[in-house]
Amino acid sequence: MKSYYVLGVLLVLSLLLTGCDSGNGSDEDKIESGFIGGTSGLVLRWYTPEQGYFTLLDNGNDEILLELQVENLGEADVPANKATVSLSGISSRDFNLQKNDLTQKLETDLRGMFKLNDKKRDGDQTVVSFGPIKYIPKVSTDITMPVIAEVCYPYKTSAEAVLCISEDPVDSAVCEPNGDRPVYSSGAPIQITDFTQESAGKNTFIITFTIKHAGNGEIFKSGEGCDSQDFSSQGIVNVKVGNKEDWGWNSINVNCNGNPVGEYFTQRLRFGDESTVRCTVEVTDSMVGDYVRALPIELQYDYSSSVSTTLRVQSSSGSGE
């Protein structure tokens, strides 16, 4: 029976993982993640002129486009019409625009980064244009104003932790059942880190892991957008541990914070943008042995980030610089 599990485990690890150094000295910790990794999702970049800012004449005497590049630098896909880019810092009325002209949906799919034949493939990118815009008022001297672009989009973090199933809680011949365990996260602004496992009686283990905000944006509850002022939506992620449809968890029961395996529950990130999840793992008699098992973890959330630039309105009367 042990030989069966060991062979199965080696096959799982060869498919899921390719070297890492978690520090407990076992061979499994020298295996790298199959994920590309990183801490970004959708990233905005302004297409500013050479001088680093936009310029525009006053009194409606000039018009320009405000353009941005949107690139998916993470590993989750963002479907068409699910992400929005909106502008702030300027008055739509001053530019003869409607308020809804300052918000655009991204109408194309933005596939995340992926590997093909062990080679990294870049994520999709697109261009967002606002305008042409004109500045309607007249000014007597040049003025500058900030232009802030914010992107809001649904995103996902996929992770794999490596459980150590051991009949003897102190037997580390196959794997180490107590202490730090390997965990690997996909490229995304929220990461799974610090996965640990401890024996807690016959065929029972306690696992803990940290959900860490590693990006520079803001987190909102999945499906509620990024403009919610409701505290109940801010900093919330949906968490799913295990997958009862595909992973056969009817024989390895995982219960996290009172939530059964394979079902989403909410977790708020706070105290330095981190949150700890604690789970109990119970192994039924039919699954007892000495082997490792990959445990999938998934996070879902809405995410927003922003980038700013400067718009300089010049007097067309010639009294400015």
C-alpha positions in Angstrom: 0.0 0.0 0.0 2.8 2.4 0.9 4.6 1.8 -2.4 1.3 2.6 -4.3 1.0 5.9 -2.5 4.6 6.9 -3.0 4.5 6.2 -6.7 1.3 8.2 -7.0 2.7 11.1 -5.1 5.9 11.2 -7.3 3.6 11.4 -10.4 1.5 14.2 -8.9 4.5 16.2 -7.9 6.1 15.8 -11.3 3.0 17.2 -13.0 2.2 20.0 -10.5 5.6 21.2 -9.4 8.9 21.6 -11.2 11.8 23.2 -7.3 11.6 25.5 -4.2 13.4 25.9 -0.9 11.1 26.0 2.1 13.7 25.1 4.6 12.9 21.7 6.1 15.6 20.0 4.0 13.5 17.4 2.2 13.8 16.7 -1.5 10.3 18.0 -2.1 11.4 21.5 -1.1 13.9 21.6 -4.0 11.0 21.6 -6.5 9.9 24.8 -8.2 6.4 25.9 -8.7 4.7 25.3 -12.1 3.2 28.8 -11.7 4.9 31.8 -13.2 4.3 33.8 -10.1 4.4 37.5 -9.4 2.2 40.0 -7.5 0.4 41.9 -10.3 -2.9 41.6 -12.0 -4.1 44.2 -14.6 -1.5 47.1 -14.9 -2.1 50.5 -16.4 0.4 52.6 -18.3 -0.2 56.1 -19.7 0.8 56.8 -23.3 2.1 60.3 -22.5 4.1 62.4 -25.0 7.9 62.7 -24.8 7.7 65.4 -22.1 5.9 63.1 -19.8 2.5 64.9 -19.6 -0.4 65.8 -21.9 -0.9 69.4 -23.2 -4.0 71.0 -24.5 -5.0 74.6 -25.5 -7.8 76.3 -23.8 -11.1 77.8 -25.2 -11.8 74.6 -27.3 -8.9 75.4 -29.6 -7.3 72.0 -29.4 -8.2 68.4 -28.9 -6.2 65.3 -27.8 -6.7 61.7 -26.9 -5.9 60.4 -23.4 -4.7 56.8 -24.0 -3.6 54.0 -21.7 -2.2 50.5 -22.1 -3.9 47.8 -20.0 -1.8 44.6 -19.6 -2.5 41.4 -17.7 0.7 40.7 -15.7 -0.9 38.0 -13.6 -2.1 34.4 -14.4 -5.8 34.7 -14.1 -8.0 35.6 -17.2 -10.3 38.6 -17.2 -13.3 38.1 -19.4 -14.5 40.8 -21.8 -16.8 43.5 -20.4 -15.9 42.6 -16.8 -13.2 45.2 -16.2 -13.7 49.0 -16.3 -11.3 51.9 -16.5 -12.5 55.3 -15.2 -10.9 58.7 -15.0 -10.9 61.2 -12.2 -9.2 64.5 -11.4 -10.9 66.4 -14.3 -14.3 67.8 -14.7 -16.4 66.3 -17.5 -18.2 69.5 -17.9 -15.0 71.5 -18.5 -14.1 69.1 -21.3 -17.6 69.0 -22.8 -18.1 65.4 -21.8 -20.9 63.4 -20.2 -20.1 61.9 -16.9 -20.3 58.4 -18.3 -17.7 59.3 -20.9 -15.1 59.0 -18.1 -15.7 55.3 -17.7 -15.1 52.5 -20.2 -15.6 48.8 -20.1 -12.8 46.7 -21.6 -14.6 44.9 -24.5 -11.8 42.3 -25.1 -10.7 39.2 -23.1 -7.4 39.7 -21.3 -5.8 36.4 -20.9 -3.2 36.0 -18.1 0.3 34.9 -18.5 0.8 31.1 -19.0 3.4 28.5 -19.9 3.6 26.7 -23.2 6.2 24.0 -23.6 7.9 25.4 -20.4 8.2 28.8 -21.9 6.5 31.9 -20.4 3.9 33.6 -22.6 2.9 37.1 -21.8 -0.6 38.1 -20.9 -2.9 40.0 -23.2 -2.9 43.8 -23.4 -5.2 46.4 -24.9 -5.4 50.2 -25.4 -8.1 52.4 -23.8 -8.7 55.9 -25.3 -10.7 58.7 -23.8 -11.7 61.5 -26.2 -10.9 63.4 -28.3 -11.2 65.9 -25.5 -11.3 69.7 -25.6 -10.9 72.1 -22.8 -13.8 74.6 -23.1 -13.0 77.3 -20.5 -10.6 80.1 -21.2 -7.6 80.6 -19.0 -5.2 83.5 -18.7 -2.2 81.4 -17.8 -1.2 77.8 -18.0 -2.7 75.4 -15.4 -2.0 71.8 -14.6 -4.3 69.2 -13.3 -4.0 65.5 -12.3 -5.6 62.8 -14.3 -6.1 59.6 -12.5 -7.0 56.3 -14.2 -8.4 53.5 -12.1 -9.0 49.9 -13.3 -11.5 47.7 -11.5 -11.7 44.0 -12.4 -12.5 40.5 -11.0 -9.5 38.4 -10.3 -8.5 35.0 -8.9 -5.5 33.5 -7.1 -4.8 29.8 -7.6 -2.5 28.0 -5.2 -1.3 24.5 -4.4 -0.1 23.4 -1.0 1.6 20.0 -0.4 0.1 18.1 2.5 2.1 15.3 4.2 -0.1 12.3 5.1 1.7 10.1 7.6 0.6 7.2 9.7 3.2 8.0 12.3 3.2 11.7 13.3 7.0 11.7 13.8 7.9 9.7 10.8 9.5 11.9 8.1 10.8 9.2 5.8 8.5 10.2 3.0 7.7 13.8 4.1 7.7 16.0 7.2 4.3 16.0 8.8 5.1 18.8 11.3 6.2 22.3 10.4 6.4 24.4 7.3 5.1 22.8 4.1 5.5 23.9 0.5 2.9 26.2 -1.0 2.8 27.8 -4.5 0.7 30.7 -5.7 -0.2 31.9 -9.2 0.7 35.4 -10.3 -1.8 37.7 -8.6 -1.9 40.7 -6.2 -3.0 38.4 -3.4 -0.8 35.4 -2.4 -1.0 32.3 -0.2 2.0 32.1 2.1 3.3 30.4 5.3 1.6 27.1 5.0 2.2 24.9 8.1 1.0 21.5 9.3 0.9 19.9 12.7 -0.2 16.5 13.9 -3.2 16.6 16.1 -4.0 13.0 17.0 -4.6 9.8 15.1 -5.0 10.6 11.3 -5.7 14.2 12.1 -3.7 17.3 11.2 -4.1 21.1 11.8 -3.0 23.3 8.8 -2.7 27.0 8.8 -1.9 29.4 5.9 -1.7 33.2 5.4 -3.6 35.1 2.8 -1.4 38.1 2.0 -2.1 41.3 0.0 1.1 41.7 -2.0 -0.2 44.2 -4.6 -0.5 48.0 -4.3 -4.3 48.3 -5.0 -7.5 47.8 -3.1 -9.5 44.6 -2.5 -13.3 44.3 -2.6 -15.7 41.4 -2.3 -16.2 39.5 -5.5 -19.0 40.7 -7.6 -19.6 44.0 -5.7 -17.3 46.3 -7.8 -14.7 48.7 -6.5 -16.7 51.8 -5.6 -18.4 50.3 -2.6 -18.3 52.5 0.6 -19.7 49.6 2.6 -17.2 48.3 5.1 -18.7 44.8 4.6 -17.3 44.7 1.1 -13.9 46.1 1.6 -10.9 43.8 2.0 -13.0 40.7 1.5 -11.9 37.6 -0.4 -13.8 34.4 -1.2 -11.7 31.4 -0.2 -12.1 27.8 -1.3 -9.9 25.0 0.1 -10.0 21.6 -1.8 -12.3 20.6 -4.6 -14.7 17.9 -3.7 -15.7 17.3 -7.3 -12.3 16.6 -8.7 -10.0 15.7 -5.8 -11.9 12.9 -3.9 -12.0 14.8 -0.6 -14.7 12.5 0.7 -11.9 10.4 2.2 -9.7 13.3 3.4 -12.0 15.7 5.2 -10.9 19.4 5.4 -12.8 21.9 7.5 -11.6 25.5 7.5 -13.0 28.0 10.1 -16.1 25.8 10.3 -16.5 25.6 6.5 -16.5 22.2 4.6 -14.1 21.3 1.9 -14.7 22.8 -1.6 -17.1 25.5 -0.5 -16.4 29.2 -0.6 -16.2 31.2 2.6 -15.3 34.9 3.1 -12.1 36.2 4.8 -11.2 39.8 5.6 -7.7 41.0 5.2 -6.6 43.3 7.9 -3.8 44.0 10.4 -1.2 44.7 7.7 -3.3 43.2 4.8 -2.9 39.6 6.1 -5.3 37.0 7.4 -4.7 33.5 8.7 -6.9 30.5 7.9 -6.9 27.5 10.2 -8.2 24.1 8.9 -8.6 20.6 10.4 -7.6 17.6 8.2 -9.0 14.2 9.0 -7.9 11.2 7.1 -10.3 8.2 6.9 -9.0 4.7 7.4 -9.2 4.0 3.6 -6.7 6.8 2.9 -4.2 6.2 5.7 -0.6 5.8 4.5 2.6 7.7 4.0 2.4 10.1 1.0 2.0 13.7 0.0 -1.2 15.2 -1.5 -1.6 18.4 -3.4 -4.2 20.7 -1.8 -5.8 23.3 -4.1 -6.7 26.7 -2.6 -8.5 29.4 -4.6 -9.2 33.0 -3.9 -11.7 35.2 -5.7 -12.1 39.0 -5.3 -12.6 42.3 -7.1 -9.4 44.4 -7.3 -8.6 48.0 -8.2 -5.4 49.9 -8.9 -4.7 53.3 -10.3 -2.0 55.4 -12.1 -1.8 59.1 -12.5 -0.4 61.6 -15.0 -0.6 65.4 -15.6 -2.6 67.4 -18.1 -1.3 70.9 -18.8 -3.8 73.4 -20.2 -2.1 76.2 -22.1 -3.6 79.7 -22.7 -4.2 80.1 -26.4 -4.0 83.9 -26.0 -0.2 83.7 -25.6 0.0 85.2 -22.1 1.1 81.9 -20.6 4.6 80.3 -20.8 
